[in-house]
Amino acid sequence: MGNNLLAYVAMQSGQFHQSISKIQQQLEQNFGLSFSRGAISEAQDRVSAVLTPAFQDIR
């Protein structure tokens, strides 16, 4: 997944509180992309790892 798709997944899960299954459906319906639930979960983990230091700095 590229940065834009990582951002999309992060927004759907973080801001809009969508489940992994719902995000999986949206990716297929909106973009014709097929990802496993594991891949989406990994994407969430990658974004979290990148954002955690910035969050810690402002906390």
N, C-alpha and C positions, 0 to 999 in steps of 0.2 A: 504494500500500500504506500502510496505517495503522501506527501505532507497534507495536501488538500483533503484527501479521503480520510486521513487520520483526524484532521480537524472536524470533519463532518461527523465521524463516529463519536468523537469526544463531545461535541455539542449535543448530539442526539441522546447520549447516555447521561451526560452531566447536567445540562441545562433543561432538557426536555424529559428526562427520567424515563427514557425508552429502554425496554428490555433488550437483551442481546438478540433474542428471536425476532423482535419487532424491527430492530436495526437491520437484521439479515433480510427480512422481507422488504424493507424500504430500499435497500441497496439493489435488490433484484428488480423490484418494480420501477424504481426511478432511473436507474442507471444500467440495468441489464448485467449487473455484477453479481457473481456468486461466491460467497465466502462462508466458511464453516463458522460455527459459533466459537470454536477455539481461536480462529484467526481474528475474530472481532474482539474477543477477550484479550488477546495478545496486543492488539492495537490500542485498547484502553490502557493496558499496562505500560506500553511505550510512551503514550502521552502523559500519563501520570508520572512516570520517571523523569520526563523532561520538565514538567511543571512544578514538581515538588520543591526543588531548591528555591525557585522564585517565591513560592508560597511561604516557605520557611523564612525567607528574608523579610517579607512584609508582615509577618506575624509577630 
